[in-house]
Amino acid sequence: MVQARTVRLLMLVEIITGLGVALGISVGALLTNDMAGTALSGVAQSGAVIGGALMAIPASALMQKSGRRPGLALCYLVGAAGAAAVLTAAVLGSVPLLFLGFFLFGSGNAGKLAARYAAVDLATDEVRGRHLSMVVWATTIGAVIGPNLAAPLGDSIQGVPTLAAPFAFAAVAFFVGALLILLFLRPDPLLLAGGKTPTREKVSMRRAWEAVLVSPGARIGITATSIGHLVMVAVMSMTPLYIGQTHSDADTLRIVGFVISAHIAGMYGLSPVVGWLTDRLGRKPVILTGVGLLVTACVIAGTSGHHTPQLTIGLILLGLGWSCTMVAGSTLFTESVPLEVKARAQGLSDLATGLTGASAGLVSGLVVGFFGYQSLTIIAAIATIPLIAVALRPVPVPQS
């Protein structure tokens, strides 16, 4: 069965590329802090998110015209180039090259986000949430292992700074992911689903945006993924720096690896359950549950002080809240836009999600630098209010 084979391949690629993304996340803020200072520590994360968001534009255009395979491969190859650039920047001590590298590195995560849509091109209404969530879940394996490999990998390459060495392995992970997609994602699920018209009509972002605006379900879906990602990025990206401020240098990498691994497990580990609940209870109830988890996470993390177990619990709930908004929001969005603009509209959704996350990453460094981590968690919790307002509005059931 084509759908089952497609989902299995996407899961394998998510495991491999998840390792690359997690390695970058776990040391990115620390590396930037060492090279550029605390106030700019959020710029690296923002650059990665902006890069991933902007990559959604050419990648989605390529997918709409030629299918998922070339678009996904493009994202992973650019991500690999970005990881190599970060590594080179650290060796040369070049801050501009460092930021450029993170900008390109974000394309790898753009590919991971787009892969969840590829998983549901051929899925039926009854299992759409579950199939999407299985691909999201597959990231758990590589993503949880990744941060814990940061410390041992840090000393594995002679002449390379400890915090930069993991990016060499991230580059390899992205390259392997691209190779697997190019060789084995056949037949292309989007093309098989009828996503390309015989005339190869060009679908503009404006046309895709108009399709989103007229669909209540699409509006709720894009708001859920965007705000859920904003809250998660804001708190998560500054947590390694917060740990570094409250622990010795010798303990920082070890604790960061454990806490970020627990956070990523929260993001992806229960996503099959989230997908099952999305199909069984409905999209909106799961989105609202995610909002509640995000707010609770901000309260727990913001009051953790030096208590690492409490901080870990907060980051787990932060990841779980993100999972609810991402899985349910993505499922609602993808079933609420017409097939003829689907890939472009999905790229628009990832663009919006990425830009809101980038804004959070950029501002979070300034907030922590001037006001502290606790203030950041309060602001992040308040940011969920627009999502609550949109999600509580009535929405008609999407027609199959």
N, C-alpha and C positions, 0 to 999 in steps of 0.2 A: 504494500500500500504506500503510495507516494507520500501521503501526509505523515504517516508514522516514520518513514525513513527521513523525511525532512526534519521532523522534530528531533529525532535522535542525532542527526548531524549538527543541528543548531545547538543542541545541548553540549556536545563535545567541544564545539568551537567556543561556547560560553565558558566552559571550564578553563580552557587554555588562555583565552584573552582576559578572563576574570583575574587570573594570576598576574597578568601584566598591569591591569588597572589598579589592583590592590597594592602592588609594590610601589607604584607611583603615589597613590593616596597616602600611604603610611609614612613616607619620608619627604613628600613634596614641600609641606609647610616648613619642616625643620631645615631642609636644604636651603630654601629661600630665605629663611630667617638668618642662617649663617652667612649667606652671600649678600643679602640686601637689607636686613634689619627687620624688626618686629612689625613696623607700620606697613611694610610691603609684603609681609608673609602671606597675606590673603590674595595677593596679585597672582601668584603662581596658580593657585586653585582656580581663580577667576579666569585666567588665561586659558587654562585647560577646558573649562566649561564653555567659554566663549568660542574657542576653536571647535569644540564638538558641536555647539549649536549652529555655527556658520557652515560647518561641513554638511549639515542636514540639507542645505539648499542644493548644492550640486549633486549630492548623493541621491536625494529623493527625485531630482530631475532625471538622473541616469536610470534609477529604478523604474520610474514611470514609463520611460522609453524602452529600456532593454532588460528589465527584470531585477530581481534582488541580487543576483550573483555579482555583477560588476560593481554595484553600489556598495555592497558590504565589503568587498575586497578593497575598494578604494579607501574606505574608512580605516581599515586595519593597516594598510600599507603606509598611509600618511601618519598614523599613530606610531608605527615603528620608526619612521624617520624622526618624529618628534622626540621619542625616547633616546635615540642616538644623539640628537642635538643637545638634550639636557645633559647627557653624559659628557659630551665634548665641552659644553659650557662650564661645567664644574672643574674639569681638568685645566681649562684655560683661564678660569676665574672671570668669565664674561657674563655679566648680569643681563645685558640685552639679548644675548644668545640663549640664556637660560629661559627668559620669558617667551621667546620665540619657540623654543623647544616645548615648553608646556602648552603653548597655543596649538601646536601640531599634535602633541600627545593626546589632547582631548578628542581627536578624531577617532581614536581607538574606542573610546567609550561611546561615541556616536554610533559606531558599528554595532556595539552591544545593544544599544537601545533599539536600533532599527531591526535587529534580529528577532525581537519579540513580536514585531508585526509580521515578519516572514512566517512565523510559527502559526499564524491564524489565517493566512491567505486561503487555505483550503479547509479550515475547520468549520464544523456545523455550529449553529447557534447554541446547542445544548452543552457543548464542551469548549467553547471559545475561551472562556476564562481559564479553564484548566490547562489547555494547551499553551496559552500565553504564559501562564505562571510556571509551567514546567521548564521552559527555556530560561525564565528569570531565575528559577531555583538552581539551575545548573551552575550558575555563577558562584554559588556557595562554596563549592569545593576549591576552586582556584583562589577565590577571593579570601577565604578564611586562612588558607595556607600562606598566601602571599605576605601579609604583614609579619608573620612569624619567621619568614625567611629573610626579612630585611636585615636583621643583625648579622646572621652568618654570611649572607651574601655580601655584606658591606666590606668585609675584609678579604674577599675572594679574588679581587683583581688588583694586582700590584700597580702602584702609581695613580690609582683612582681614589678620590675622597670616599670615605665610608658611606656617606649619605647618597652618593651618586651611583655607586656600583649596581644597585638593584635595577637601574634603568637599562643596563645592558641586557639583562634577562627579560625585562619588559619588551624590549625591541624584538627579541627572538619570539616571544609569545605572540605578539601581534602578527609577525611575518608568517608564522605557522598557521595562525587562524585564517589569514588571507589565502594561503595556499590550499587549505582544506575546502574553503568555500568555492574557489575557482575550479577545483578538480571534481568535487563531489556533489555540489548543489545542483543536481540535474535529475529531472526537469526542473526548471525554475518555477517555484510555486506561484509567484505573482502572474507570470505569463500563462501558466496553466489555468489559473483562476479567471483569465480573461482581462487582466489588468492592462494589456496593451491592445489598442485598437488597430485594425488593419492599415489605417492611414497614418499611423504614428502621429496623431494629433498632439501638438505641444500643449501641455497643461501648465498654465502660469500659476504663480503663487497667489496672485489676486483672485483667480478663479477658485483656487482651493480655499482661500480665506472666506470668500462669499459662501461657499458650501458649508463652512463651519458656522458662520454667523446665522444662517437660516435654520440650523439644527440645534434645538435645546440640549439634546444629549451630547452633541459634540462640544458645545460650550461648557457644559459641566465637566466633561472628560478632560479637556485641555486645561481648565482651571485647576482640577484636582492634581494632575500630574505636575503642573507648573509650581503651584504653591507647596505641595508636598515636597518637591525637590528643593525649593527655596529654603524651607525650614531645615531639611536634612543637611544640605550643603553648609548652611550658615553655622550650625552647631558642630557638625562633624569635622569640618575643615580646620577649626580652631582648637579642637580637643587635643591633638598632639602638642600644640604649642602650650596649652594650659597645663598639660602633664609635665612638659619640660620646665615650666615655671614653678611647679610645686614638688619636683623630685630632682634627685641628683642626676648628673650626666650619665653616670654608670647605669642607672636604672631606667632612664627615659625610654630608650629604644625597646627594652624588654616590655615595659608597661604599655607603651604605645602599641606594640604588636598585639598584646593580649586584648586591650580595650577595643582597638579597631577591628580585630578579628571577631570579637563578640558582637560589635555593631553590624558588621557585614553579615554575620550569621542571622542577626535579626532582620536585616534587609531581605535576605534571600532564602533562609533556611525553612521558613514556614510558608513560602509563596504558594506551594501546591494547595495548602489548606486555604489560603486566601483566595486562590483561584476557584476552589470548590465552593467556598462560601459566596463568591461573586456570582457563580452560576445558580446556586441554590436560593440565596436570600435576595439577590438583586445587586445591581451596581451601586446605587446610592447609599444603602445601609452600610456597605463595606467602606465606602469613601468617608462617611461620617464617623465610623469607628476609627478609621485612620487619623482623622483630625483629633479625636479624643486622645489617642495614643501619642501623637506628636506634642500636644500641650502637656500631657503628663510627663513625657520625657524631658521637656524643657524645665519643668519644675524640679524633677529629681536631679538632673545633671547640674542645674544652676545652684542647687543647695548642697552639692556634694563636698565642697571644700577639698581637703586632702584625703577624703575617704574614697579610695579607688574602687572598692566593690559597689558603692552607690553610684559612682560615675559610670561604671560598667553597665549597671542595670538601666540607667538613663539612656545610654547609647544603644542598648538592645531594643528598648521601646521606641527610640527614635527610628531605628531601622525597620521595625515592624510597622510603625505608622506610615513610613514611606512606602513599604510594600503594599499596604492597603490602598493608598491613594494612587500608586503607580499601576498596580494590576487592575483594579476596578476601573480607574480612570481611563487607562489605555483600552480596556475591553469596551467600555461604553463609547469611547471616541471612535474606535475603528469600525464599530457596527452602525455608527450614526452618520457616516459620510458615504456618498455614492462611490461605486467601484471605479468609475471612470476618472475620478480625481483622488483615489484613495492614497496612493503612494505620496503624491504631492502634499495632501492634507496631513498625512502622518509626518512628513518632513517639517511641515509648518508647526505641528504640535511639538516635535522635538526641538525646533528652533526656539519656541516660546519657553519650553521647559528649561532649555539650556541657558537662555539669556536671564531668566529669573534666578536660576542657580548661580550664574556668574555674578550678578548684582549682589547676591547674598555673600558670595565668597570675597568679593572686593570690599564690601562694607564691613564684613565681619572682622577683618584684620584691623581696620581703623577703630571699630567699636571696642575690641579687646585691648588695643593699644592705648586708648584714651580712657575707657570706662570700665574695662574688665569683662571677664567671661560671664559673670552673673547677669550683667546688663544685656549681653548678647542673647542669652536664653529668654529673657523677658520679651525683648523685641521680636524674637522668632515666634514665640507663642502668640503674640498679638497679630502677627502676619497671617494667621489662619482664619481670621474673621471674614475676609471676602469669600473664602471657599465655603464657609458655613452658610453664608447668605445665599450663594448661588445654588448650593446643593439642596437647600430646603425648598426651593421653588419646584412646583409640579413640573414633570416632564412626561410627555407621552411615551408609551412603550414603542421601541423601534420596530418597524415592520420588516419582516424577513424578505 
